[in-house]
Amino acid sequence: MKTKKILYSGISIVAIVLILSSCDNLLNQQPKAQLSNATFWKTSSDAKLALAGVYKRLTDYSFFGYLRPELDVLTDNTFNPSTVGHLKRISRGNISPSTGGVINSMWSASYQGITTCNNFLQHIDNVNIDKAKKATYKAQAHFLRAYFYWNLLFFYGGVPIYKKVPTVKNVKRARSSASKVLSLIYQDLDYAITNLPNVPYTKGHAVKASAQGLEARVALYEHNYQKVVKLTKNIMNSGHFHLADNYKTIFLSSGQNNNPGIIFSSNYSLPNNYSKMDVQIGYFAQNQPTQNLVNSYYATDGEPIDKSPLYNSKKPYKNRDPRLNMSVFLPNETWTLSNGSHYKLGVGSSAGTYTGYYEEKYVDKANAPFSNSTRSGQNFVILRYADILLMYAEAENELNGPAPSIYDALDKIRKRVNMPSVKQGQSQEELRKTIRHERRDELAFEGLRYYDLKRWHIAQQVLNGKKDAAGATISFKKNNYLWPIPIHEMNTNPKLKQNPGY
């Protein structure tokens, strides 16, 4: 193994990274140019550059950024015709320690991010900068470390904990319990909440609400509803955030700058640090919406399509929730581009669409016509205000049952797209179903459906027995609530114990 270095690349704005893949190759590969920790951490510019390197981890790994929507392939929302990240194989139940793809890279990329955060936290005190600014910088690193550990906890359960950059002698560690990993996540987020500025999210750096929102999400998945209510109320009462006026443009470059509906995002910066969102989704059609998802969008009277008199099976997309047409590229739909030409999505897909639909959400018409070389600038939104309202509604309902504040939160989301208010007088169970339905349609293609099905513990009920668009059987086994630890990690670290069932 090589000894640790700080890497510098003059090509990229983000230049300081510590490469951690895992175990025996945990430490960095040989860089083109090197700066040692002893000579680098001196100036304010060094600190800013290092912090940029921490944030760069979000875009270094595409499943923290532009590929995140494709996690919906693991649910009843979308179908992937190819083998990107082996998502199609996983959705069919082909999960083992040697599956590879996203199961390998989610582990290694999360630890790369953690090591970059740890390296920053170990050396930032060497830089002579304002005390308050230093505390804010540290808070951002703690926030991001919590995000990376949260990904590990959700997908794998308890994992080895590293609070400092490991050495050759102590790199091989046993798994800590899930409760200990959760405790570290909460510690990091509490530190971030205390030290981050209570301001709107505008320039890509985490703010207080970013940490509050992430902690609320973690708490929701842990069924800690009191914590969720407290944190989401703090954000709702801060006055810094509200629903974006335009549902569609919050996912496009033109609508993301200083958008009050965005609380945190994985940010790209053209021309070099670019997203391939338009290539993956709009050109190659890697995230094809299912008929099941399309059917879930209500009619404009707020009723399901099997109950609404407004629904016409011969004109199935008329009188539907506007979010359907803003999220899904419908059959026979075309775009008229600025040059007057007509354009359809999925032209780079050799097989076209298996489902009859293409994803439109996150696809930027301004970048069309697309090709394999299209460079996109839209950021992936990790946290947004609509989810805060939905998390609050769910937690409050689980704690206390139906309340006016829950209906108000849901109605704000629906009225923004001219949908009618939620039906009053629902029981707790009825309102639970309403909230879950609203989450699916509002947050489609944002990579959250998989998390929701797992935390509600209904993945087997919802997914098993269905066929995907290619006719294969979808399978979610009981042990799939956690992924296996990749085989390479098991082989190189004898202290690791595999998850049950693998």
N, C-alpha and C positions, 0 to 999 in steps of 0.2 A: 504494500500500500504506500501511496505517496503521503508525505506530510502535508498538513493543511496550508493553504495559501489563500490570499484574496486575489480574485481574478479581475483583470481589467481589460476591457475591450474598447478601443477607441472608436469602433464602428457604432456601438450602441450607446444611447444616453444612460442606460443602466449598466453599470459596469462592475459593480461589486457583488459577486456571488460566491458562495462557498458550496461546492458541489457535494451533495450527499445522495447517493442512490440507495445504499443500504449495506449493512453488515460489512463484509470484507471489502467491498468497493465503496464504503460509506464516505470516505474522504475523497478529495477532489482529483479530477483527471489533470494531466499536464496542460496548463494554459499556454496560449501564444505569448502572453506577456504577464509578468507577475509583479505584485507588490506585496511585501510582507506586512503583517499586522503591526510590526514594530515601527515601520516607516510611514504607514498610511494615515493613521488616525491622528490628524494634527489640526486641521482647519475646519471652518464652518462648511466650506465647499465639500470637504471629505465627508462630513456627516450627511449632507444632503444627497451626495452621490450614493453613499451606502444605503440610505433610506430608500432611494429610488430602486436600488438593487433588491431590497426586501419586497417592494411592491411588484417588481418585475416577475417575481415568482408566480403571480396570478396569471400572467399571460404566457410565461414560459411553457406551462402545461395547459394544453387546450381544453381539458375538461374542467379547469377552473375558469375558463373563458368561453370562447366561441363554440366549443363542442358541448357545453353544459346542457343546452336544450335537448340534445340527443339522449340524455338519460331517460327521457320520456319513452324511448324505445322499450325500456324495461317494464313498461306499464301497458294499459289499454289505450293510451293516447296516440302513439305513433308506431310506424314500421320502418325499419332500415333495410333497404334492399341489398346492401353490401355487407361488409364485415368490419366496419369501422369500430375499433375498440372491442371487437367480438361481442357487441351488444346483442346482435340477433341470436348468437349461440347461447348467451346467458339467459335471454328471455325464454328460450326453449328448454331451460333447465340444465344446459351443458356447463355446469360449474364445477370446477375442481381446482386444486392447487396449481395445476399446470395449464389452466385455461388461457392465461396471458391477457394481453390487451389491457383494458381499463382496470382489471383486477390487479395486475402488476403495477401499472403506472400510477394508480391512485395512491398506493402505498409509498412508492419511491418518491413521487412528486411532493407528497405531503411532508415527507421527511426532509426533502431538499429545502422546502419552505421553512420548516422548523429550524434547520441548521443555519439557514441564512438569518433568521430572526435571532437565534442564540448568539451567532457571531456578532451581530450588531449590538445586542445588549451587553455582551462581554467587553466591548471596546469603546462604546460611545462616551463613557466617562473620561476617556483620555483626551477628548476634544474640548477645547476651551471655548464654549459657547454659553449664552445666557441660560441660567438655571431653569427658567420656565420653559424655554424652547426645548431644552434637553428632555425635560419631563414629558413634553408633548411628543417628541420623537420616540421616546421609550414606550409611551402609551400606544403608539401606532404599531410598534413591533410586537407588543404584547397582544394587541387586538388580532394581528395577522397570525401570530403563533396559535392563538385560540382557534382561529378559523381552520388552520391546518390540522390541529389535533381533533377538532370536531369532525372533520371529514374522516379521519382515521377511526374515531370512536363509533361513528354511525355505520361505517362499512365493515369494520373488523372487530369491534368491541374493545376490550382492554389491549393496550399495545405498550411496547417499551417506552419509557419516558426519558427524555433528554432535556434537561434545563440548561445545559451548557454544551458546547461543541465537544463531541466525544473524542477520545484519544484512541490510539491503537489498542491500549490495554483494557479500556472499559467500553468498547463499542458493542460488544456482544452482551446484551442484557435480556433478562426474562421479561415477559409481559407483566405490566402492572395491571391491577384490576380496573374494570370499567369505572368504578366509583372514584378511584384515584385519578384517572384521566379526566373525568368530569370535574373533579375538584380543582385540578390545575386549570382547566378551561374557565371555570368560574373565577378563579383567582386572577387570571390574565384579563378577563373582561371587566372585572370590578376595578382593577387598576386602570384600565383604559377609560372606563366611565368617569372615574375620579379626575383623570388628568387630561382628557381630550376636551377641546373647546366646545361649548354649547352654542354652536352656530349652524347655519345651513350647510349641506354638503354641496360643494361647488367645484373643487379643484382636484378631485380624485383621492384626497387624503382623508382617512377616517376621521369622523367627528364623534361627539358624545353619543348621538342617536345611532350611529353605526354600531357601536359597541352595545348599546341598549337593545337594539333590534336583533343583533346576533345572539345576545344572551337570552332574549325572549324566545327566539327560535329554538335554541338548545333546551330551554326550560319546557317549551311546549312538547318537544319530542320526549322529554323525561316526565311528562304529565304533571309538572310543577305549575299548576294553573295560577296559584296566587302570585308567584313570581312573574308570570307572563302578564297578568293584569296590571301589576305595579309598573313594570317596565314599559309596556305599550301605552299606558296612560301618561307616563312621563313624556313620551314622544308626542302623543296627541296633544298634550297641553303645552308643549314647548313653543308652539307658534311658528316653528321653522319649516314645517312640512305640511303639504296637503296633496290631495289627489291631482295628478296631472290633468289638465283640461282636455288634452287629446290623448286618448288611449293608444292610438297607433304609433304616434311619433315618439313616445317615451322609449321605444326600442330602436330608434333610428338616430343617426348622428345629428340630424337637424333639430331634433327635439330633446337632446340630452344635456346640453350645456345649461348649467344652473337650473335644472328642472327640479321644482320643489317636491316632486313625487319620488325622486331617487334618493336613497339613504346611503347606499354604497354600491360600487360597481367595479368590475375588472376592466381597467381602462387601456385602450389602444391609442397609439399616437403615430399617425402617418408621417413619412412614408415607410419607415423601417419597422416599427412595431405595429404590425397590421393584423387585422382579424381576417379569417377566411369564412366568415358567416355567410356571405352571399355565395361563395363558391360551394360550400358544403350543402347549404339549405336551398338556395335559389337556383344553382346551376346543376349540381349533381343529385339534388333531391334526396338527401340522406335522411330526412326526417318527415316521413309521409303520414299525415293525419289519418286516423282510422275512421271508419263509418260510425263506430261506437261513440267516438268523441264528437263528431259532427252532430249526431242525434241528440247529444246531451244539451246542446244549446237550445234554450227555450224559444217559444214564439214571443212576439212583441207584447202579448198580453200577460206575460209572466208565467204562462202555463207550459208544461211539457208538451212536446209535439204530438204525443199520443192522446192528449186531452184537450188541446186547444182547437177551437173552431176556425182559427185563423190559418192553421196549417193545411197546405194543399200538397199532397204527395206528387202531383204532376208539376208543381212549382215549389220544390222543397226548400229553396233558399230564400223565398219571399216571406216577409213578415217574421223574420228571425232576429234574435239578439244580435245587435250590430257587431259585437265582438267576434261573431262567427266569420263574417266577411273580412274583418280587419286582421284575423289571425290565420285564416285558411284561404288558400288560393283555390277557388271553386271551379268545377268543371265548366269549360267553355269561356272562362274568364280570360281577358287579355288586358295588358297594360298598353296605353299609348304613351310612348316616350317623348322626350322633349324635341326630338327630330321628326316627330310625326309617325314613326314606325310603330308597328304593333309587336308586342312581345309577350311570350308565355314563359312561365318558370319551368325548370326541369329539363331544359334543352340539352344539358350535358349528360343526362342520364340515358344510357343505352337501352334501358328497359322501361323508361317512362315511369308512370306511377302505378303501383300495384293496388293502391287503395282508391284511386280516382281523384285524389287530392294532393296538393303540395302545401307545405307550410309557408305562410306569408309573413307571419310575425317575425321580426328581426331581419327581414329581407328588405334592402334599401333600393327602391326604384331609381333613385338618383345615380346609382352605380351601374345600372343596366345599360346596354346588354352585357351579361356576365361572361367570363371565360375562366379557364383554370388559373389565370394569372391575376384575376381581379383582387385588388387590395382594398379591404373594407375598414372603415374607421369606427363603426358603431361599437359601443361598449356593451359588455354583458352585465345586466343589472342583477346584482346579488341580493340586494334588499330594497324594497320600495314600500311606499306608504300604504298602498292597497293591502299588502300582506300584513302590515301592522294592524290595520282595522280588522282583517280576517282573524288574525291571531287573538286579538282582544275579544272579538265576538265569540270565538270558540271557547276560550278559557273562561270567560264570564258565564257562558251557558253551562259549562261543565261544573262550575263552582256553585252557581246559584239558580240555574234555570233561566227561562225567558225573562228579559228585562227590556225596558224602552231603549236603553243605551245600545243594546245588541241590534235591535231593529234599525236604529239610527246609523250605526256603523255600516250595516249591510246596504241600507238605502242610499247612502252616499256613493257607494261603489256602483250600484245599479243605475241611479239617476244620472250619473255622469255620462252614461251611454244611452240615456233616454229609455231605460227599462223601468217598468212600474215597481212600486214599493213591494217589499216582502209582505206576504200575507200575515196579518196580525192573528194573535190568539193561538199560536202554535204551542204544542207541548214541548218539553225539553228534547225528547227524541225526534220530534218533527223538525224542530229548529236545528238540531244536530245534523240531520240530513240536508237541510237547506244550506247550512254553512259549508258542509262538505261539497255539495254541488257547486256552490259559488266559488269555492277554492279551485275546483277543477277547471271551470270555464274562464275565470279571471286570470289564473296563473298557468294556463296551458303553455307548453313549450318553454317553461322556465326552469325545468329540471327538478321540480318539487313534488310531482305526483308520486314518484317512487318513494320518496321520504314519507309522504302522507299515507300511502297504502301500508307501509311497514309500521309506522307508529300507531296507526289505527288497528293494526294487527288483522287486516282484512285482505292482505295480498293474495293468499290462497283462495279465498272466497271469490274475489273479483276476477282473478286472472285464470285460474285453472279451469280446464274444460273448453276454453276458447281456442280458436284457430287464428294464426296470424294471416297477413294478407297473402302469403305464399302457400297457405294451406297446412303449415306445420302446427303442431300442438304447442301451446304455451304452457309452461310448467314452472310453478313456484313451490318448492318443497319447504318443509318446516325449518330445515337447517339453513335455508337461503336467507333468513333474516339477518345473518351475518355472512360475509364473504369469507372464503378460505384465505389464509395467509399464503402468499405466493410460494411456490415450491423452491425457488432460488433462496428465499429468505430462510426457509426451514433447513435447507442443506448447508447453508453457510453459518447459521447460528443455532447450535444444538440446544441453547437455552429456551428457544421458542417452543410453545405447545400449540398444536393446530386446533382450530375451532371444531366443535363437535359435528360429526356427520361427514367429514372430509378425510 
